[in-house]
Amino acid sequence: MPNTSAQHLFTQRTTGHFPLTPVACVLLETQKSKKLHSALLYLDPILGVPLNPRTLEPATKAEEAIVHLPSRVKVAALVPTTASGMLSTLGGEAEAEAANHVRPLCVVLENLSVMLLPPTLSTINPRILLPAHGLYIFALNTEPATVSGYRVMTVNRNVTAATTNLTAQLLWHMHLSSEDYPQRILQAAVHPPSGESPSLSIT
């Protein structure tokens, strides 16, 4: 990617959980077969060491630190709750320890399918990782200016992570621009809730 391209950095585990390794990931775009695909690069933000996203341990090869996604990402956001090492997993105690205190990254793809990353969380039922009412997120299109709201939820009631799928449901869509008065979004910020719900300001 050119140096002028924008990337997004997500901190999924901080240094406050020593001796567990801090975890961060960078959302990138790569080109495969003339099509753009998104990818995540995992690293230790303190040492700059690439991490294997399946174990969250230092990667033996740089390629191991990259998660290639099947398409471009529509929106990505951190889940407000962290995974706990006390959670039961399909993989056992080692996998549970690796996931301890990791904030899942919710990735919504172009077809509205959803992934919770890093892959070390794949052994945990996503119904445990998401809020009980689902996760509400929004996506911005800078030009023309539009805002869309989605609800991330499970699509079945199976109890195992291997058979539970996630999807994003479009709840609302708002046009902030018109042919007569074209608008472009320059900046957006979410404000913590002072009452019953958070607010969004757009410039």
WOWOSUL-V11747 format. One record per backbone hydrogen bond with DSSP energy under -0.5 kcal/mol. NH is the residue of the N-H (numbers start at 0). CO is the residue of the C=O. If there is no record, write none. Layout:
nh:NH co:CO
nh:NH co:CO
This chain:
nh:4 co:1
nh:7 co:26
nh:9 co:24
nh:11 co:9
nh:11 co:22
nh:12 co:22
nh:16 co:13
nh:17 co:14
nh:19 co:16
nh:22 co:12
nh:23 co:42
nh:24 co:9
nh:25 co:40
nh:26 co:7
nh:27 co:25
nh:27 co:38
nh:29 co:36
nh:31 co:29
nh:31 co:34
nh:34 co:31
nh:36 co:29
nh:37 co:70
nh:38 co:27
nh:39 co:66
nh:40 co:25
nh:41 co:39
nh:41 co:64
nh:42 co:23
nh:43 co:48
nh:44 co:42
nh:47 co:43
nh:48 co:43
nh:50 co:41
nh:51 co:56
nh:52 co:50
nh:52 co:63
nh:54 co:51
nh:55 co:51
nh:56 co:51
nh:58 co:49
nh:63 co:60
nh:64 co:61
nh:65 co:62
nh:66 co:39
nh:67 co:65
nh:68 co:37
nh:68 co:66
nh:73 co:107
nh:74 co:107
nh:76 co:105
nh:78 co:103
nh:82 co:101
nh:86 co:83
nh:89 co:122
nh:95 co:91
nh:96 co:92
nh:97 co:93
nh:98 co:94
nh:99 co:96
nh:100 co:82
nh:101 co:98
nh:102 co:11
nh:102 co:100
nh:103 co:80
nh:103 co:101
nh:104 co:116
nh:105 co:76
nh:105 co:103
nh:106 co:104
nh:106 co:114
nh:107 co:74
nh:107 co:105
nh:108 co:106
nh:108 co:112
nh:109 co:71
nh:111 co:108
nh:113 co:165
nh:114 co:106
nh:116 co:104
nh:116 co:114
nh:119 co:52
nh:120 co:117
nh:121 co:118
nh:122 co:119
nh:123 co:120
nh:127 co:124
nh:128 co:124
nh:129 co:125
nh:133 co:130
nh:134 co:151
nh:135 co:133
nh:136 co:134
nh:136 co:149
nh:138 co:147
nh:140 co:145
nh:141 co:139
nh:144 co:182
nh:145 co:140
nh:146 co:173
nh:147 co:138
nh:148 co:171
nh:149 co:136
nh:150 co:168
nh:151 co:134
nh:152 co:166
nh:154 co:164
nh:162 co:159
nh:163 co:160
nh:164 co:162
nh:166 co:152
nh:167 co:111
nh:168 co:150
nh:169 co:167
nh:170 co:148
nh:171 co:148
nh:173 co:146
nh:175 co:144
nh:175 co:173
nh:176 co:144
nh:177 co:180
nh:184 co:141
nh:188 co:200
nh:190 co:198
nh:193 co:196
nh:198 co:190
nh:200 co:188
nh:202 co:186
